Amino acid sequence: MGTGIAPESDAGVLALLGYDPAHDSPGRGVLEALGVEIPLEAGDVALRSNFATASGDGMILDARVGRSLGTSESADLCRSINSANLLDDLGIRAELRPTVGHRGVLWLHPLDGQPLSPEVSNSDPFYERTGGMGHARADAAPIPRRVEALSDAPGAARTAAALNTWLERVPAVLAAHTVNARRAMRGGKVANMVLLRNAGALPAVPPASFASKHGIAGAAVTEMPVERGIARLLGLTDVYVGPMGADRPGALNERARVARKALAEHPFVYIHLKGPDEPGHDGDAPKKLAIVEDIDASFFGPFCEGLDWTTTRVAVTADHATPAILKRHSDDPVPLVLRGAGIAPGPAVKFGAPPSDGPVGTIAGNQVLRWLWAGGRPPPP
């Protein structure tokens, strides 16, 4: 993605699929909305949301409510917020849609026919945006930001003002909620704040489909709504398996089975395994290592068994780095392994060695497919 840019997952995935996320992404909010089948219309705006835990003076104590907020709890909180009709007096319907755990999508729909604009900044201080691409901020202070219009585009100032009003009104609903009362009684973290980032709107001209861009049809095996939204945006067959449960080896075995089935039915398959990212954010290096080992044994073991390497090529990489020491995304390069038909074995390289030690060196994320198509050799310019 470039030195100094720590991409979010959606930007990393779009790049790995050969796109320029800064120009081709409609925004994280739209991708999340597509992933949970929100019927966006022209003039609507969608933003990625997080329930968070805040102190009495508004400082962010935990941007993910300790990663312990259940999806059903999140749905209860969303229902109460939505039933309060917090922006009706401004001529805007605001619906907070839960996705997975603390995550959600805020959908704004103008009731007066005047289009809203995605040209607004984040309230989430830990992320910023460049065009349609979101990326992590280094050394961000844990203080929610006021949403600002990023341009004089029609509707931008109105959208920013509406979001600030919504953010100001939400805490009163959350403070009185039984979900938070029960969590507090158990000694758990409460969800008393919402953070918003990466506003988007349906593009007037959508990006080229994966098939038209690369000349090959494909499928995507996905766990989270944002990757599902990307699959739908690009016309990839959506093979949704959902988030992993407590039985990680069993879930990885099932993903291997689903991926092999998809590969038998499509010439190209993108497979997303989220597992190592969360312990990276939580600063839990041993758990991250354990998950990587489980992926090796319980996903790649059964996935590779009986695979015809004379007709198949596989690229293994990551959409971004999440070092446990930082507890956030970083701009560090990530490993890349290419194997299969026509790919000559390279020298043994220790995992974690500098990219310059490997035969490919350091390449941009949107070049990975070109190397795969070229059989592990430098692709033509």
Secondary structure, 3 states (H helix, E strand, C coil): CCCCCEECHHHHHHHHCCCCHHHHCCCHHHHHHHHCCCCCCCCCEEEEEEEEEECCCCCEEECCHHHCCCHHHHHHHHHHHHHCCCCHHHCEEEEEEECCCCEEEEEEEECCCCCCCCCECCCCCCEEEECCEEEECCCCCCCCCCCCECCCCCCHHHHHHHHHHHHHHHHHHHHCCHHHHHHHHCCCCCCCEEEEEEEECCCCCCCCCHHHHHCCCCEEEECCHHHHHHHHHHCCEEEECCCCCCCHHHHHHHHHHHHHHHHHHCCCEEECCCCCHHHHHCCCHHHHHHHHHHHHHHHHHHHHCCCCCCCCEEEECCCCECCCCCCCCECCCCCCEEEECCCCCCCCCCCCCCHHHCCCCCCCHHHHHHHHHCCCCCCCC
